[in-house]
Amino acid sequence: MTTSVTPAIALTIAGSDPSGGAGIQADLKTFEAFGVYGTSVITALTAQNTRGVSGVHVVPVDFIAQQFEAVLGDLKVAAIKTGMLGEVATVNRVARLLSHYAQIPAVVDPVMVATSGDVLLEPAAVAAVRTQIIPRALIITPNIYEAAMLLETAPAVTVDEMIAQARALLAFGCGSVLLKGGHGEGAEAIDVLVTLGHVRSFARPRIATRNTHGTGCTLSAAIAAGLADGHTLADAVEMAKAYVWSALQSAADHHIGNGCGPVDHAFAGREGKPPMIS
C-alpha cells in the first residue's frame, strides 16, 4: 500500500517570458525542480527573447485579482513570490491582495530592469513598490542596482556598503533583505542576507558566462519553493543560492538564443541531483 503525499504549493505573481528563461516560466520550472506544485498569476505579457524585450502588454488589474482569487480560493498556497509588476496600478492591487493573505510568506523580487537592460518597472511605480509591496514581504531580493533605485543612492561597491544598504531597506518594513552582488565585480559573487539582528554572506566563484537570463526570478522562486516546503528562511536562501549557482554552472556553455541565454533549470533532474546541491 502506497502513501499519498500532497506536494507543497507555491504561487508566482509575475510577467510572462515567451522565450522561457525568466518570469513566470522560470518560476514554474524552479518550483518543479524543488518538487513544489507551481501556480501563477500573470501580470503582463511580454514579447522578449535572449536579446531583449520588444513589447509589453499589461494585464488589467481586475483580471490580475480574478486570477489571484481563483487560485487562493481553491488551493492551499504555502508561499508567494512577486516578480514583474510593471505599473503603479498593478503594484497597488497586488499589495492589497497580499494583505488579505498576510499569513502566507511573501518573497518580493523588486524587478525593475531585465538582464538585457530593458526597463520593466515604470519610474512612478518605484515609490509604490517601496511603500506598498515591500512592507508585505518576509524577504526582498534586490540586486545592487535595484537597491540603489529603491534607496535613491549610488549602487553599493563593497560588501560593507551592501550591508548598510540592506539595513536601510529593512526600514521600509520587510522582514529581511537578500542583497545580491552578482552584478558586481571581483572573482567572487557575494550576496548578503540581513535581518534586524543578523548578517550572513554567501560567496560563490563568479562564473564566466553570458547565460544569466532569469537568475533573479529563479533565485526568488527557489526561496519561495523552500519556504512552501517548510524550510526556515535561512535554509531556503541557502538552498536557493546553491540551486542558482549550479544552474548557472550547468548552462555556462549552452547556446540557447543569440543574446543572454537562460540558466539551466533542469540540471537537477537530468543529472539525478537534488536542487539544493552545494
N, C-alpha and C positions, 0 to 999 in steps of 0.2 A: 504494500500500500504506500503510495507516494503522498507526501505532504505538500499542499498547495501553498505557495508563498506569493503574496501580493507585493509587487515592487513599489518602492517609494516613487512619488510623483513630484516633478518639478515643472514650473511654468516659466517660459521666457516671454517677455513683452519687448518686442524689438522690430526692426525693419527686415525685409526680405532681401537676400542677395542671390539673384538667379544663377550666379557663377558658382555658388555653393561653398565659398570659403569663409564667409563671415555671416553676421546677423543670425536670423532665425535658423538658417540651415546649419551653421557652425554649432549653434547652441544645441540643436536636436541631435547632431552627431556626437557631441560631447556627452550629453545625457545618456545616450545609448552606450557609449564606451564605458560609462560608470555603472551600467545596469539599472539606470533610473528611467522610469517612464516619462517621456517628454511631452509637454503640451505647449501651445503657443498662442499668443495674441499678436497679430501683425499690425504695426503702427504705420508702416509706409511700404510701398513697393518701389524698389529701385531698379534702374537699368544700369548695371555695372558688371565689370569683369575684372581681371587681374590688372588692367591698365588704368582703371578709374571709373568714376560714376558719371554717366551721361544723362541721367534723368531721375527724378523722384516724384512719385505720386503719393501724396499724404492720404491716409485713410481717415475718413470723417470721425470725429471724436465719439459721436453717439454709437458708431459701429464698433469702435475700439471697446467701448463699455459693454456692448452687446456680446462681443467675443469673450470678454473677461467674465461676465456674469454667467455665460453659458458653461464655461469651464469650471469656475468656482462653485456654481450652483449644483454641480453633479459629481465632480471629482475631489478627492481629499488631497489637495496640494500641500506639500510639506515645505517647499521653498520657492521663492520667486526671484527672478533676476530681471532687471531692466537694461535695455541697450539703447538703440537709436530711438529718440523721441521726437526730434526734429523741430517742432514748433511749440510756442508758448501754450496754445490751447491743449495740445496733446500732453505736455508736461503737467499742466494743472489737472486735467481729467485723470491721468494715471495716478497722480498723487492722491486724489480723492478716493479712487478705487482702492489703493493700497491702505488708506486709513481705515477702511471698513474691515480689513483683514490684518490688523496690526500684530496679531499673534503669529503670523507666518513670517519667518525671517526673510528679509529682502536684501539682495545683493544688487547694488546700483553701479553699473558701469556708465560713467557720465560721457557717453560717446559724443564727441564734438567734431573730430576730423578723421577721415578714413586714412588708412595706410598710404593711399595714393596721394593724399594731400587735399582731397575734396572735402568741403565743409558739409557736415551732416547735422549741425545744430545751428539754427539762426541765432545771431548775436543777442537778440532780445530774449531768447529763451534761456540764456546762461543764468540770469538772475532767478528765473523760475526754478531751474534745477537746484540752485543754491538754497533757496528758501522753502521750496515745496517738496522736492524729491529727496534730497539728502537727509533731512530730518527723519524720514521714514525708514532709513537704511540701517540694517545691522552692520553692514560694511560697504564702503565705496572703493572702487578700484581705478582711480585715475592714473594716467601716465604723467610724466613730468610737465608736459605741455598743457594738459587738461587741468592739472592742479594749478598751474600758473594762471590760466584763464579764470578759474574759479576764485582765485585769491587776488587777481588783478596785479600781478607782480611778474618778475622775471623767472624763467624756469630754474629749478634747482640744478646745481652743478655737482656739489659734493654730497656725500651721504648725510653729513650733519645738516645741510640745507634741506635735504629731503625730509629728514625727521622733523625739523622745525616747521616745514610747510604742512606735513601730515598732522602735526599737533594743531596748527592753525585751522585746518579743515575740520577737525573734531569740534571746533567751536560752532560749526553750522548745525550740529545736533545729531550726527550719525554716531553709531556705537564704536566704529573702528575704521581705520584707513589703511589700505594696502596701496602705497605709492610705488608705482612701477618705474624702474630705471632702464628698461630695455631700449629706450630711445637715446640713452646717454652714451658716453664714451668709455673706453678702457677695456681691458682684457676680460673683465667680469661684468655681467649684468646683475645689478643689485636692486632688490626691492626691499622696502621697509614696511612692516606691519606695526601700526601704532594704535594702542588703546589708551585710555586715560591713565593707566598705571603701568604700562609695559611697552617695550620696544623690542622688536625682533627683526633681524635682517635675513634675507635669503640671497645667496650669491651662487651664480652658476657661470661657467665659462661661456663667453659670448660666442655664438655660432655664426660663422661667416656664411650667410645665405641671403638670397633675395626673397625667399619663400616665407614671408612673415604675415601674409594676409590673414586676418581673423584672429590674431593672437590675443587681443584684448577681449573679444567676445568669448573666445574659448576659455580663457582663464576665469572670467566671471561665471560662466556657465558651469565650469568644473567645481568652483566653490559652492555654487548653488546645489549641484548634484551631491556633493559631500554632506552639506547641511541637511538636504532632504533625506539622505540615508542615515541620519542620526549621529554624524560625527560632530565633534566640537569645532568651533570656528578655527582654532589654531591648526587642528588636524586637517580640516577641509582645505585651508590655504596651502598647507604643506603638500597635500596630495595633488592639488590643482597645479602648483608650481612644478612638481615633478612631471605631471602629465604633459603640460605645455612644453617643457624643455625637451622631453622625449619626442613629442610630436614635431617640434622644430628640427631636432637632430635627424629624425627619420625622413623628413621632407627636404633636407638640405640640398640634395642633388636631383630632386624631381623637376620635371619640365611640364607644368600644367599652366597653359596660357603664356602670354608674351610679356607679362609685367611681374608684379609681386605675386608669386604663386601662393597657394594656401599651405598651412601646416598639415601634417598627416594625422588626421583624427582617427584613422583606422589602424594605426600601427599596433595597438594593443591586441586587438582581436586577430589580426593577421599573424602576429608573431607569438601569439599564445601567452602574452604577458598581461598582468593586471594593470589598470590605468594608473595606479599610484606608484609605479616603478620608479625607483630613485636612480 
